[in-house]
Structures are given as C-alpha cells and as structure tokens.
C-alpha cells in the first residue's frame, strides 16, 4: 500500500527526500557540527505521513545532552541556511520540516 500525505507525496518519496537532505547538510561547509547534529536528530524523527516532527527545545536539549541555548542557536542556523522550516506556536512544541533549497 502506497500511503500519501495531504500533498499527495508518498512516504517512500519523503524518505528519499530526507536522505537527500541529510546528504546535503552533511556536505555544507559553513554548517556547524552542532547544527548538523540537531538537524540530523530532528530529521530522523520525522515520519512519512506528517513529514514533520514536533519537539520542544527543552526535550531536544535533554536528548542530545546540549544546553537549550545551543539547541536554539543550532535551529536558528538551520533556518538561516534555508534547510529547516520551524512553525512556532505559543505554549506548544515547535513543528519542524526539512527543506531542500534546490527544490
């Protein structure tokens, strides 16, 4: 069965996109190791149905043994590079989406 999300993209297509995204950010010269680590952790927790994940900064920091400030800086760096989209809502966990800048 080839399940598709609301945009009509199959889970398999998303996992291929995620693989390309991970390869792309791995080869980014200006990306810090910290930003790569946070991006990798988020991407591996995204599922093919929603094509996103939702975690609070506190939880990410705990899971990666980083300070919340370092997580915030890493997320800001990924956003600034145009490879991560973050939806922020008051009193809710952030929602993260990967973005391939060449799409």
C-alpha positions, 0 to 999 in steps of 0.5 A: 500500500502506497500511503500519501500525505495531504500533498499527495507525496508518498512516504517512500518519496519523503524518505528519499527526500530526507536522505537527500537532505541529510546528504546535503547538510552533511556536505555544507561547509559553513554548517556547524557540527552542532547544527548538523547534529540537531538537524540530523536528530530532528530529521530522523524523527520525522515520519512519512505521513506528517513529514514533520516532527514536533519537539520542544527545545527543552526535550531536544536539549535533554536528548542530545545532552546540549544546553537549550541555548545551543539547541536554539542557536543550532535551529536558528542556523538551520533556518538561516541556511534555508534547510529547516522550516520551524512553525512556532506556536505559543505554549506548544512544541515547535513543528519542524520540516526539512527543506531542500533549497534546490527544490 
